[in-house]
Amino acid sequence: MQIVRCVSCDGYGWLDDEEAGASDCDWCGGVGYVYRDGRGADQRIPASDFEALAETLEQLEIDRLREMGYSGSAKKPWQQAIRQERGDGLLRYGDKDDSSDTEGNM
């Protein structure tokens, strides 16, 4: 299976409804990417796969940001307050010691 950008949220991981407000995309579960099988059917990436796919998902996100014209670098998952609060499996606890500069990043 290949990993592709979610067609529902276009990689954002959330949708903004004027009435309901912002919420995680039901299709990808807030990840922004899904598995696509050989028949072209998409399915949510299980949380148990996040650790193994972390680098791939990060590179896909960097590519998506570049397409939008963003020239900085993304914060690592362990530097993102939302990941820390949600405990959604995208937070790689062993990497919290990375003290790289994130000023001006997403």
TORMARNU-357812 format. One record per atom (N, C-alpha, C): residue number from 0; residue in three letters; atom name; x, y, z. Coordinates in steps of 0.001 Angstrom, whole numbers, padded with zeros to 6 digits. Layout:
BEGIN
<doza NUM; marfi ALA; sekol CA; c1 X; c2 Y; c3 Z>
...
//
This chain:
BEGIN
<doza 0; marfi MET; sekol N; c1 000845; c2 -001188; c3 000000>
<doza 0; marfi MET; sekol CA; c1 000000; c2 000000; c3 000000>
<doza 0; marfi MET; sekol C; c1 000878; c2 001233; c3 000000>
<doza 1; marfi GLN; sekol N; c1 000392; c2 002255; c3 -000644>
<doza 1; marfi GLN; sekol CA; c1 001113; c2 003515; c3 -000639>
<doza 1; marfi GLN; sekol C; c1 000405; c2 004505; c3 000285>
<doza 2; marfi ILE; sekol N; c1 001141; c2 005511; c3 000719>
<doza 2; marfi ILE; sekol CA; c1 000581; c2 006562; c3 001562>
<doza 2; marfi ILE; sekol C; c1 000334; c2 007769; c3 000674>
<doza 3; marfi VAL; sekol N; c1 -000894; c2 008288; c3 000730>
<doza 3; marfi VAL; sekol CA; c1 -001276; c2 009436; c3 -000094>
<doza 3; marfi VAL; sekol C; c1 -001968; c2 010480; c3 000766>
<doza 4; marfi ARG; sekol N; c1 -002007; c2 011681; c3 000247>
<doza 4; marfi ARG; sekol CA; c1 -002700; c2 012781; c3 000923>
<doza 4; marfi ARG; sekol C; c1 -004197; c2 012477; c3 000976>
<doza 5; marfi CYS; sekol N; c1 -004807; c2 012733; c3 002095>
<doza 5; marfi CYS; sekol CA; c1 -006245; c2 012518; c3 002267>
<doza 5; marfi CYS; sekol C; c1 -007019; c2 013430; c3 001307>
<doza 6; marfi VAL; sekol N; c1 -007923; c2 012831; c3 000520>
<doza 6; marfi VAL; sekol CA; c1 -008682; c2 013626; c3 -000440>
<doza 6; marfi VAL; sekol C; c1 -009767; c2 014458; c3 000243>
<doza 7; marfi SER; sekol N; c1 -010143; c2 014078; c3 001436>
<doza 7; marfi SER; sekol CA; c1 -011193; c2 014804; c3 002136>
<doza 7; marfi SER; sekol C; c1 -010692; c2 016134; c3 002703>
<doza 8; marfi CYS; sekol N; c1 -009520; c2 016119; c3 003336>
<doza 8; marfi CYS; sekol CA; c1 -008998; c2 017334; c3 003983>
<doza 8; marfi CYS; sekol C; c1 -007766; c2 017897; c3 003274>
<doza 9; marfi ASP; sekol N; c1 -007341; c2 017263; c3 002196>
<doza 9; marfi ASP; sekol CA; c1 -006181; c2 017687; c3 001403>
<doza 9; marfi ASP; sekol C; c1 -004908; c2 017776; c3 002236>
<doza 10; marfi GLY; sekol N; c1 -004761; c2 016882; c3 003191>
<doza 10; marfi GLY; sekol CA; c1 -003541; c2 016820; c3 003986>
<doza 10; marfi GLY; sekol C; c1 -003542; c2 017659; c3 005245>
<doza 11; marfi TYR; sekol N; c1 -004565; c2 018466; c3 005443>
<doza 11; marfi TYR; sekol CA; c1 -004609; c2 019318; c3 006633>
<doza 11; marfi TYR; sekol C; c1 -004873; c2 018520; c3 007914>
<doza 12; marfi GLY; sekol N; c1 -005659; c2 017465; c3 007807>
<doza 12; marfi GLY; sekol CA; c1 -005990; c2 016661; c3 008985>
<doza 12; marfi GLY; sekol C; c1 -007229; c2 017137; c3 009714>
<doza 13; marfi TRP; sekol N; c1 -007787; c2 018249; c3 009292>
<doza 13; marfi TRP; sekol CA; c1 -008987; c2 018784; c3 009939>
<doza 13; marfi TRP; sekol C; c1 -009837; c2 019500; c3 008896>
<doza 14; marfi LEU; sekol N; c1 -011064; c2 019716; c3 009257>
<doza 14; marfi LEU; sekol CA; c1 -012012; c2 020438; c3 008412>
<doza 14; marfi LEU; sekol C; c1 -012610; c2 021565; c3 009227>
<doza 15; marfi ASP; sekol N; c1 -012931; c2 022662; c3 008574>
<doza 15; marfi ASP; sekol CA; c1 -013516; c2 023810; c3 009248>
<doza 15; marfi ASP; sekol C; c1 -014940; c2 023991; c3 008751>
<doza 16; marfi ASP; sekol N; c1 -015885; c2 023689; c3 009617>
<doza 16; marfi ASP; sekol CA; c1 -017305; c2 023830; c3 009304>
<doza 16; marfi ASP; sekol C; c1 -017790; c2 025119; c3 009963>
<doza 17; marfi GLU; sekol N; c1 -018436; c2 025981; c3 009206>
<doza 17; marfi GLU; sekol CA; c1 -018882; c2 027273; c3 009756>
<doza 17; marfi GLU; sekol C; c1 -019791; c2 027100; c3 010961>
<doza 18; marfi GLU; sekol N; c1 -020610; c2 026061; c3 010965>
<doza 18; marfi GLU; sekol CA; c1 -021540; c2 025841; c3 012075>
<doza 18; marfi GLU; sekol C; c1 -020910; c2 025079; c3 013231>
<doza 19; marfi ALA; sekol N; c1 -020147; c2 024033; c3 012906>
<doza 19; marfi ALA; sekol CA; c1 -019595; c2 023174; c3 013953>
<doza 19; marfi ALA; sekol C; c1 -018190; c2 023573; c3 014384>
<doza 20; marfi GLY; sekol N; c1 -017522; c2 024395; c3 013603>
<doza 20; marfi GLY; sekol CA; c1 -016138; c2 024763; c3 013918>
<doza 20; marfi GLY; sekol C; c1 -015167; c2 023747; c3 013346>
<doza 21; marfi ALA; sekol N; c1 -013915; c2 023822; c3 013751>
<doza 21; marfi ALA; sekol CA; c1 -012884; c2 022919; c3 013252>
<doza 21; marfi ALA; sekol C; c1 -012942; c2 021587; c3 013972>
<doza 22; marfi SER; sekol N; c1 -012737; c2 020515; c3 013209>
<doza 22; marfi SER; sekol CA; c1 -012694; c2 019185; c3 013805>
<doza 22; marfi SER; sekol C; c1 -011799; c2 018291; c3 012963>
<doza 23; marfi ASP; sekol N; c1 -011262; c2 017240; c3 013591>
<doza 23; marfi ASP; sekol CA; c1 -010428; c2 016293; c3 012865>
<doza 23; marfi ASP; sekol C; c1 -011199; c2 015702; c3 011699>
<doza 24; marfi CYS; sekol N; c1 -010507; c2 015463; c3 010621>
<doza 24; marfi CYS; sekol CA; c1 -011099; c2 014849; c3 009438>
<doza 24; marfi CYS; sekol C; c1 -011521; c2 013422; c3 009776>
<doza 25; marfi ASP; sekol N; c1 -012755; c2 013085; c3 009469>
<doza 25; marfi ASP; sekol CA; c1 -013253; c2 011731; c3 009730>
<doza 25; marfi ASP; sekol C; c1 -012576; c2 010697; c3 008838>
<doza 26; marfi TRP; sekol N; c1 -012151; c2 011116; c3 007666>
<doza 26; marfi TRP; sekol CA; c1 -011588; c2 010182; c3 006696>
<doza 26; marfi TRP; sekol C; c1 -010207; c2 009689; c3 007135>
<doza 27; marfi CYS; sekol N; c1 -009324; c2 010625; c3 007526>
<doza 27; marfi CYS; sekol CA; c1 -007947; c2 010244; c3 007888>
<doza 27; marfi CYS; sekol C; c1 -007708; c2 010237; c3 009400>
<doza 28; marfi GLY; sekol N; c1 -008671; c2 010697; c3 010177>
<doza 28; marfi GLY; sekol CA; c1 -008520; c2 010725; c3 011631>
<doza 28; marfi GLY; sekol C; c1 -007586; c2 011804; c3 012133>
<doza 29; marfi GLY; sekol N; c1 -007361; c2 012834; c3 011315>
<doza 29; marfi GLY; sekol CA; c1 -006523; c2 013940; c3 011746>
<doza 29; marfi GLY; sekol C; c1 -005067; c2 013831; c3 011312>
<doza 30; marfi VAL; sekol N; c1 -004715; c2 012783; c3 010608>
<doza 30; marfi VAL; sekol CA; c1 -003334; c2 012576; c3 010177>
<doza 30; marfi VAL; sekol C; c1 -003021; c2 013353; c3 008903>
<doza 31; marfi GLY; sekol N; c1 -003991; c2 013469; c3 008010>
<doza 31; marfi GLY; sekol CA; c1 -003788; c2 014162; c3 006746>
<doza 31; marfi GLY; sekol C; c1 -003398; c2 013233; c3 005614>
<doza 32; marfi TYR; sekol N; c1 -003091; c2 011998; c3 005942>
<doza 32; marfi TYR; sekol CA; c1 -002669; c2 011007; c3 004957>
<doza 32; marfi TYR; sekol C; c1 -003372; c2 009689; c3 005236>
<doza 33; marfi VAL; sekol N; c1 -003526; c2 008882; c3 004188>
<doza 33; marfi VAL; sekol CA; c1 -004203; c2 007596; c3 004283>
<doza 33; marfi VAL; sekol C; c1 -003421; c2 006553; c3 003491>
<doza 34; marfi TYR; sekol N; c1 -003729; c2 005289; c3 003743>
<doza 34; marfi TYR; sekol CA; c1 -003209; c2 004204; c3 002916>
<doza 34; marfi TYR; sekol C; c1 -004086; c2 004087; c3 001673>
<doza 35; marfi ARG; sekol N; c1 -003481; c2 003834; c3 000524>
<doza 35; marfi ARG; sekol CA; c1 -004236; c2 003540; c3 -000702>
<doza 35; marfi ARG; sekol C; c1 -003776; c2 002184; c3 -001200>
<doza 36; marfi ASP; sekol N; c1 -004742; c2 001269; c3 -001374>
<doza 36; marfi ASP; sekol CA; c1 -004390; c2 -000072; c3 -001832>
<doza 36; marfi ASP; sekol C; c1 -004302; c2 -000130; c3 -003361>
<doza 37; marfi GLY; sekol N; c1 -003982; c2 -001282; c3 -003889>
<doza 37; marfi GLY; sekol CA; c1 -003799; c2 -001466; c3 -005320>
<doza 37; marfi GLY; sekol C; c1 -005039; c2 -001205; c3 -006153>
<doza 38; marfi ARG; sekol N; c1 -006212; c2 -001285; c3 -005539>
<doza 38; marfi ARG; sekol CA; c1 -007475; c2 -001012; c3 -006238>
<doza 38; marfi ARG; sekol C; c1 -007831; c2 000472; c3 -006208>
<doza 39; marfi GLY; sekol N; c1 -007055; c2 001262; c3 -005473>
<doza 39; marfi GLY; sekol CA; c1 -007326; c2 002692; c3 -005364>
<doza 39; marfi GLY; sekol C; c1 -008229; c2 003054; c3 -004203>
<doza 40; marfi ALA; sekol N; c1 -008507; c2 002087; c3 -003326>
<doza 40; marfi ALA; sekol CA; c1 -009344; c2 002341; c3 -002156>
<doza 40; marfi ALA; sekol C; c1 -008485; c2 002888; c3 -001020>
<doza 41; marfi ASP; sekol N; c1 -008966; c2 003940; c3 -000379>
<doza 41; marfi ASP; sekol CA; c1 -008257; c2 004568; c3 000736>
<doza 41; marfi ASP; sekol C; c1 -008768; c2 004037; c3 002060>
<doza 42; marfi GLN; sekol N; c1 -007853; c2 003945; c3 003029>
<doza 42; marfi GLN; sekol CA; c1 -008245; c2 003573; c3 004389>
<doza 42; marfi GLN; sekol C; c1 -007355; c2 004293; c3 005385>
<doza 43; marfi ARG; sekol N; c1 -007903; c2 004544; c3 006544>
<doza 43; marfi ARG; sekol CA; c1 -007201; c2 005268; c3 007597>
<doza 43; marfi ARG; sekol C; c1 -005950; c2 004509; c3 008027>
<doza 44; marfi ILE; sekol N; c1 -004905; c2 005236; c3 008319>
<doza 44; marfi ILE; sekol CA; c1 -003674; c2 004637; c3 008834>
<doza 44; marfi ILE; sekol C; c1 -003882; c2 004358; c3 010317>
<doza 45; marfi PRO; sekol N; c1 -003719; c2 003104; c3 010746>
<doza 45; marfi PRO; sekol CA; c1 -003919; c2 002808; c3 012172>
<doza 45; marfi PRO; sekol C; c1 -002828; c2 003448; c3 013033>
<doza 46; marfi ALA; sekol N; c1 -003203; c2 003849; c3 014223>
<doza 46; marfi ALA; sekol CA; c1 -002261; c2 004480; c3 015152>
<doza 46; marfi ALA; sekol C; c1 -001061; c2 003585; c3 015427>
<doza 47; marfi SER; sekol N; c1 -001248; c2 002285; c3 015360>
<doza 47; marfi SER; sekol CA; c1 -000141; c2 001356; c3 015614>
<doza 47; marfi SER; sekol C; c1 000955; c2 001464; c3 014554>
<doza 48; marfi ASP; sekol N; c1 000659; c2 002066; c3 013405>
<doza 48; marfi ASP; sekol CA; c1 001644; c2 002226; c3 012327>
<doza 48; marfi ASP; sekol C; c1 002389; c2 003553; c3 012398>
<doza 49; marfi PHE; sekol N; c1 001945; c2 004486; c3 013241>
<doza 49; marfi PHE; sekol CA; c1 002519; c2 005835; c3 013264>
<doza 49; marfi PHE; sekol C; c1 004024; c2 005840; c3 013503>
<doza 50; marfi GLU; sekol N; c1 004485; c2 005075; c3 014480>
<doza 50; marfi GLU; sekol CA; c1 005907; c2 005108; c3 014802>
<doza 50; marfi GLU; sekol C; c1 006748; c2 004663; c3 013608>
<doza 51; marfi ALA; sekol N; c1 006347; c2 003599; c3 012945>
<doza 51; marfi ALA; sekol CA; c1 007096; c2 003096; c3 011796>
<doza 51; marfi ALA; sekol C; c1 007038; c2 004056; c3 010608>
<doza 52; marfi LEU; sekol N; c1 005976; c2 004837; c3 010519>
<doza 52; marfi LEU; sekol CA; c1 005776; c2 005734; c3 009375>
<doza 52; marfi LEU; sekol C; c1 006144; c2 007183; c3 009665>
<doza 53; marfi ALA; sekol N; c1 006646; c2 007464; c3 010847>
<doza 53; marfi ALA; sekol CA; c1 006879; c2 008855; c3 011273>
<doza 53; marfi ALA; sekol C; c1 007727; c2 009629; c3 010269>
<doza 54; marfi GLU; sekol N; c1 008825; c2 009078; c3 009823>
<doza 54; marfi GLU; sekol CA; c1 009692; c2 009800; c3 008886>
<doza 54; marfi GLU; sekol C; c1 009007; c2 010014; c3 007542>
<doza 55; marfi THR; sekol N; c1 008305; c2 009009; c3 007062>
<doza 55; marfi THR; sekol CA; c1 007587; c2 009120; c3 005785>
<doza 55; marfi THR; sekol C; c1 006511; c2 010183; c3 005874>
<doza 56; marfi LEU; sekol N; c1 005715; c2 010158; c3 006947>
<doza 56; marfi LEU; sekol CA; c1 004656; c2 011144; c3 007111>
<doza 56; marfi LEU; sekol C; c1 005237; c2 012551; c3 007250>
<doza 57; marfi GLU; sekol N; c1 006356; c2 012670; c3 007946>
<doza 57; marfi GLU; sekol CA; c1 006987; c2 013977; c3 008100>
<doza 57; marfi GLU; sekol C; c1 007461; c2 014504; c3 006742>
<doza 58; marfi GLN; sekol N; c1 008046; c2 013634; c3 005923>
<doza 58; marfi GLN; sekol CA; c1 008515; c2 014081; c3 004611>
<doza 58; marfi GLN; sekol C; c1 007343; c2 014470; c3 003707>
<doza 59; marfi LEU; sekol N; c1 006260; c2 013714; c3 003759>
<doza 59; marfi LEU; sekol CA; c1 005071; c2 014062; c3 002975>
<doza 59; marfi LEU; sekol C; c1 004531; c2 015429; c3 003398>
<doza 60; marfi GLU; sekol N; c1 004562; c2 015701; c3 004693>
<doza 60; marfi GLU; sekol CA; c1 004077; c2 016988; c3 005193>
<doza 60; marfi GLU; sekol C; c1 005005; c2 018124; c3 004759>
<doza 61; marfi ILE; sekol N; c1 006294; c2 017889; c3 004791>
<doza 61; marfi ILE; sekol CA; c1 007251; c2 018899; c3 004319>
<doza 61; marfi ILE; sekol C; c1 006987; c2 019201; c3 002846>
<doza 62; marfi ASP; sekol N; c1 006778; c2 018150; c3 002056>
<doza 62; marfi ASP; sekol CA; c1 006485; c2 018333; c3 000627>
<doza 62; marfi ASP; sekol C; c1 005200; c2 019134; c3 000421>
<doza 63; marfi ARG; sekol N; c1 004167; c2 018838; c3 001229>
<doza 63; marfi ARG; sekol CA; c1 002890; c2 019553; c3 001118>
<doza 63; marfi ARG; sekol C; c1 003074; c2 021037; c3 001454>
<doza 64; marfi LEU; sekol N; c1 003822; c2 021312; c3 002508>
<doza 64; marfi LEU; sekol CA; c1 004074; c2 022692; c3 002896>
<doza 64; marfi LEU; sekol C; c1 004854; c2 023439; c3 001820>
<doza 65; marfi ARG; sekol N; c1 005814; c2 022781; c3 001211>
<doza 65; marfi ARG; sekol CA; c1 006591; c2 023405; c3 000128>
<doza 65; marfi ARG; sekol C; c1 005681; c2 023749; c3 -001052>
<doza 66; marfi GLU; sekol N; c1 004741; c2 022853; c3 -001376>
<doza 66; marfi GLU; sekol CA; c1 003784; c2 023128; c3 -002454>
<doza 66; marfi GLU; sekol C; c1 002983; c2 024393; c3 -002183>
<doza 67; marfi MET; sekol N; c1 002735; c2 024677; c3 -000904>
<doza 67; marfi MET; sekol CA; c1 001968; c2 025864; c3 -000524>
<doza 67; marfi MET; sekol C; c1 002852; c2 027105; c3 -000419>
<doza 68; marfi GLY; sekol N; c1 004165; c2 026941; c3 -000599>
<doza 68; marfi GLY; sekol CA; c1 005066; c2 028076; c3 -000557>
<doza 68; marfi GLY; sekol C; c1 005748; c2 028299; c3 000778>
<doza 69; marfi TYR; sekol N; c1 005538; c2 027428; c3 001741>
<doza 69; marfi TYR; sekol CA; c1 006162; c2 027573; c3 003047>
<doza 69; marfi TYR; sekol C; c1 007642; c2 027218; c3 002938>
<doza 70; marfi SER; sekol N; c1 008515; c2 028043; c3 003477>
<doza 70; marfi SER; sekol CA; c1 009944; c2 027800; c3 003333>
<doza 70; marfi SER; sekol C; c1 010649; c2 027484; c3 004648>
<doza 71; marfi GLY; sekol N; c1 009934; c2 027469; c3 005748>
<doza 71; marfi GLY; sekol CA; c1 010536; c2 027126; c3 007039>
<doza 71; marfi GLY; sekol C; c1 010571; c2 025627; c3 007229>
<doza 72; marfi SER; sekol N; c1 010677; c2 025205; c3 008459>
<doza 72; marfi SER; sekol CA; c1 010645; c2 023776; c3 008744>
<doza 72; marfi SER; sekol C; c1 009577; c2 023527; c3 009814>
<doza 73; marfi ALA; sekol N; c1 008982; c2 022380; c3 009735>
<doza 73; marfi ALA; sekol CA; c1 007904; c2 022026; c3 010659>
<doza 73; marfi ALA; sekol C; c1 008468; c2 021691; c3 012038>
<doza 74; marfi LYS; sekol N; c1 007686; c2 021955; c3 013064>
<doza 74; marfi LYS; sekol CA; c1 008070; c2 021526; c3 014400>
<doza 74; marfi LYS; sekol C; c1 007972; c2 020006; c3 014448>
<doza 75; marfi LYS; sekol N; c1 008872; c2 019410; c3 015182>
<doza 75; marfi LYS; sekol CA; c1 008822; c2 017966; c3 015392>
<doza 75; marfi LYS; sekol C; c1 007583; c2 017649; c3 016221>
<doza 76; marfi PRO; sekol N; c1 007019; c2 016436; c3 016066>
<doza 76; marfi PRO; sekol CA; c1 005799; c2 016103; c3 016809>
<doza 76; marfi PRO; sekol C; c1 005914; c2 016328; c3 018311>
<doza 77; marfi TRP; sekol N; c1 007064; c2 016025; c3 018898>
<doza 77; marfi TRP; sekol CA; c1 007218; c2 016189; c3 020348>
<doza 77; marfi TRP; sekol C; c1 007336; c2 017648; c3 020759>
<doza 78; marfi GLN; sekol N; c1 007430; c2 018563; c3 019776>
<doza 78; marfi GLN; sekol CA; c1 007469; c2 019988; c3 020060>
<doza 78; marfi GLN; sekol C; c1 006110; c2 020644; c3 019857>
<doza 79; marfi GLN; sekol N; c1 005126; c2 019891; c3 019417>
<doza 79; marfi GLN; sekol CA; c1 003807; c2 020429; c3 019124>
<doza 79; marfi GLN; sekol C; c1 002882; c2 020222; c3 020315>
<doza 80; marfi ALA; sekol N; c1 002402; c2 021310; c3 020865>
<doza 80; marfi ALA; sekol CA; c1 001543; c2 021234; c3 022049>
<doza 80; marfi ALA; sekol C; c1 000311; c2 020362; c3 021799>
<doza 81; marfi ILE; sekol N; c1 -000271; c2 020455; c3 020614>
<doza 81; marfi ILE; sekol CA; c1 -001480; c2 019675; c3 020330>
<doza 81; marfi ILE; sekol C; c1 -001201; c2 018180; c3 020400>
<doza 82; marfi ARG; sekol N; c1 -000039; c2 017747; c3 019944>
<doza 82; marfi ARG; sekol CA; c1 000322; c2 016323; c3 019997>
<doza 82; marfi ARG; sekol C; c1 000520; c2 015894; c3 021445>
<doza 83; marfi GLN; sekol N; c1 001129; c2 016751; c3 022233>
<doza 83; marfi GLN; sekol CA; c1 001360; c2 016424; c3 023632>
<doza 83; marfi GLN; sekol C; c1 000035; c2 016309; c3 024380>
<doza 84; marfi GLU; sekol N; c1 -000898; c2 017199; c3 024072>
<doza 84; marfi GLU; sekol CA; c1 -002201; c2 017199; c3 024750>
<doza 84; marfi GLU; sekol C; c1 -003047; c2 016006; c3 024340>
<doza 85; marfi ARG; sekol N; c1 -003036; c2 015684; c3 023047>
<doza 85; marfi ARG; sekol CA; c1 -003898; c2 014611; c3 022540>
<doza 85; marfi ARG; sekol C; c1 -003332; c2 013234; c3 022776>
<doza 86; marfi GLY; sekol N; c1 -002018; c2 013095; c3 022857>
<doza 86; marfi GLY; sekol CA; c1 -001419; c2 011774; c3 023020>
<doza 86; marfi GLY; sekol C; c1 -001860; c2 010841; c3 021908>
<doza 87; marfi ASP; sekol N; c1 -001824; c2 011324; c3 020664>
<doza 87; marfi ASP; sekol CA; c1 -002425; c2 010598; c3 019546>
<doza 87; marfi ASP; sekol C; c1 -001508; c2 009586; c3 018870>
<doza 88; marfi GLY; sekol N; c1 -000353; c2 009325; c3 019432>
<doza 88; marfi GLY; sekol CA; c1 000536; c2 008335; c3 018849>
<doza 88; marfi GLY; sekol C; c1 001544; c2 008934; c3 017883>
<doza 89; marfi LEU; sekol N; c1 001359; c2 010173; c3 017470>
<doza 89; marfi LEU; sekol CA; c1 002321; c2 010809; c3 016577>
<doza 89; marfi LEU; sekol C; c1 003487; c2 011387; c3 017370>
<doza 90; marfi LEU; sekol N; c1 003324; c2 011486; c3 018670>
<doza 90; marfi LEU; sekol CA; c1 004371; c2 012002; c3 019533>
<doza 90; marfi LEU; sekol C; c1 005378; c2 010885; c3 019792>
<doza 91; marfi ARG; sekol N; c1 006618; c2 011106; c3 019392>
<doza 91; marfi ARG; sekol CA; c1 007669; c2 010105; c3 019604>
<doza 91; marfi ARG; sekol C; c1 008427; c2 010498; c3 020854>
<doza 92; marfi TYR; sekol N; c1 008099; c2 009869; c3 021960>
<doza 92; marfi TYR; sekol CA; c1 008630; c2 010278; c3 023263>
<doza 92; marfi TYR; sekol C; c1 010148; c2 010196; c3 023345>
<doza 93; marfi GLY; sekol N; c1 010783; c2 009295; c3 022661>
<doza 93; marfi GLY; sekol CA; c1 012229; c2 009158; c3 022733>
<doza 93; marfi GLY; sekol C; c1 012968; c2 010318; c3 022109>
<doza 94; marfi ASP; sekol N; c1 012289; c2 011159; c3 021358>
<doza 94; marfi ASP; sekol CA; c1 012940; c2 012252; c3 020660>
<doza 94; marfi ASP; sekol C; c1 012734; c2 013602; c3 021332>
<doza 95; marfi LYS; sekol N; c1 012165; c2 013640; c3 022521>
<doza 95; marfi LYS; sekol CA; c1 011869; c2 014913; c3 023173>
<doza 95; marfi LYS; sekol C; c1 013120; c2 015716; c3 023490>
<doza 96; marfi ASP; sekol N; c1 014278; c2 015084; c3 023502>
<doza 96; marfi ASP; sekol CA; c1 015499; c2 015791; c3 023866>
<doza 96; marfi ASP; sekol C; c1 016045; c2 016644; c3 022735>
<doza 97; marfi ASP; sekol N; c1 015466; c2 016576; c3 021555>
<doza 97; marfi ASP; sekol CA; c1 015922; c2 017388; c3 020422>
<doza 97; marfi ASP; sekol C; c1 015713; c2 018851; c3 020767>
<doza 98; marfi SER; sekol N; c1 016763; c2 019600; c3 020804>
<doza 98; marfi SER; sekol CA; c1 016658; c2 021006; c3 021184>
<doza 98; marfi SER; sekol C; c1 016882; c2 021924; c3 019992>
<doza 99; marfi SER; sekol N; c1 016595; c2 021412; c3 018781>
<doza 99; marfi SER; sekol CA; c1 016817; c2 022236; c3 017601>
<doza 99; marfi SER; sekol C; c1 015929; c2 023466; c3 017618>
<doza 100; marfi ASP; sekol N; c1 016402; c2 024513; c3 016981>
<doza 100; marfi ASP; sekol CA; c1 015693; c2 025794; c3 016923>
<doza 100; marfi ASP; sekol C; c1 014423; c2 025647; c3 016119>
<doza 101; marfi THR; sekol N; c1 013293; c2 026089; c3 016660>
<doza 101; marfi THR; sekol CA; c1 012018; c2 025990; c3 015951>
<doza 101; marfi THR; sekol C; c1 011372; c2 027338; c3 015769>
<doza 102; marfi GLU; sekol N; c1 012093; c2 028407; c3 016053>
<doza 102; marfi GLU; sekol CA; c1 011500; c2 029742; c3 015958>
<doza 102; marfi GLU; sekol C; c1 011009; c2 029993; c3 014540>
<doza 103; marfi GLY; sekol N; c1 009779; c2 030463; c3 014423>
<doza 103; marfi GLY; sekol CA; c1 009203; c2 030799; c3 013132>
<doza 103; marfi GLY; sekol C; c1 008682; c2 029596; c3 012370>
<doza 104; marfi ASN; sekol N; c1 008632; c2 028448; c3 013002>
<doza 104; marfi ASN; sekol CA; c1 008161; c2 027247; c3 012325>
<doza 104; marfi ASN; sekol C; c1 006709; c2 026973; c3 012645>
<doza 105; marfi MET; sekol N; c1 006145; c2 026068; c3 011890>
<doza 105; marfi MET; sekol CA; c1 004741; c2 025722; c3 012099>
<doza 105; marfi MET; sekol C; c1 004572; c2 024906; c3 013335>
//
